[in-house]
């Protein structure tokens, strides 16, 4: 039996400004949603996503989730972590999705504040 699984990634965002609208202004919160969808047959193992925090934004602590479940920001026993910026390297979020069978989707979210 031949198994051939493939993965598709997508990234979307939504904005909430401090005035109850959706304008991109300093102080607005941007929620990013990263989606990994596996198709075909079989499973993919050791799937992970990493996303840089955009320039001119600051990561909002304790907003990282996987499948709606909160993850700690520390590199510890859970699947996710926030890596702070260092020098010219931007900060980023890293999340291990583990083994994902074909036909399933994994969703990661996090928030940043526009400086």
HUKA-V137780 format. One record per pair of residues at least 4 apart in sequence whose ideal C-beta (glycine too) atoms are under 7 Angstrom apart, sorted by the first residue. I is the first residue (numbers start at 1). GAP is how many residues later the second one is. D is the distance in whole Angstrom. If there is no record, write none. Layout:
I/GAP/D
I/GAP/D
//
This chain:
3/38/5
3/39/3
4/36/5
4/37/6
4/38/7
5/33/5
5/35/4
5/36/6
5/37/4
5/38/6
5/39/5
5/97/5
6/33/6
6/34/5
7/29/6
7/30/7
7/31/5
7/37/6
7/40/7
8/29/5
8/31/7
9/25/7
9/26/7
9/27/5
10/25/5
11/21/6
11/23/5
12/21/5
13/17/5
13/18/7
13/19/5
14/17/5
15/7/5
15/9/6
15/13/5
15/15/5
16/6/7
16/12/7
16/13/5
17/4/5
17/5/6
17/6/4
17/8/5
17/11/4
18/9/4
18/10/7
23/5/7
24/4/6
24/90/6
25/89/7
26/88/6
26/89/6
27/86/7
27/87/7
28/86/5
29/31/7
29/82/5
29/84/6
30/27/7
30/81/7
30/82/5
30/84/7
31/78/6
31/80/5
32/19/7
32/77/7
32/78/6
33/74/6
33/76/5
34/15/5
34/17/6
34/74/4
35/70/6
35/72/5
36/11/6
36/13/6
36/61/6
36/64/7
36/69/7
36/70/5
37/68/5
38/6/6
38/62/5
38/63/7
38/64/5
38/65/7
38/66/6
39/63/6
40/62/5
41/61/5
42/60/6
43/56/5
43/57/6
43/58/4
43/59/7
44/56/5
45/54/5
47/50/4
47/51/7
47/53/5
48/46/7
48/47/7
48/48/5
48/49/6
49/46/5
49/48/7
49/59/6
50/42/6
50/44/5
51/41/6
51/42/5
52/38/5
52/40/5
53/4/6
53/6/5
53/37/6
53/38/4
53/39/6
53/59/6
54/58/7
55/35/7
56/58/7
56/59/5
57/55/4
57/56/6
57/57/6
57/58/6
58/54/6
58/55/5
58/57/6
59/23/6
59/32/6
59/51/7
59/53/6
60/51/4
60/52/6
60/53/6
61/12/6
62/8/7
62/11/6
63/47/5
63/48/4
64/7/5
64/9/6
64/16/5
64/18/6
64/29/6
64/46/5
65/4/6
65/5/6
65/6/6
65/43/7
65/44/5
66/5/6
66/13/5
66/14/6
66/29/6
66/40/7
66/42/6
67/39/6
67/40/6
71/7/5
71/8/6
71/9/3
71/24/7
72/4/6
72/6/6
73/8/6
73/9/4
74/7/6
75/6/4
79/16/6
79/17/5
80/13/7
80/14/7
80/15/4
81/13/5
82/9/7
82/11/6
83/8/6
83/9/5
83/11/6
84/7/5
85/4/6
85/5/5
85/6/4
93/17/5
95/13/5
97/9/5
100/4/5
100/6/6
//
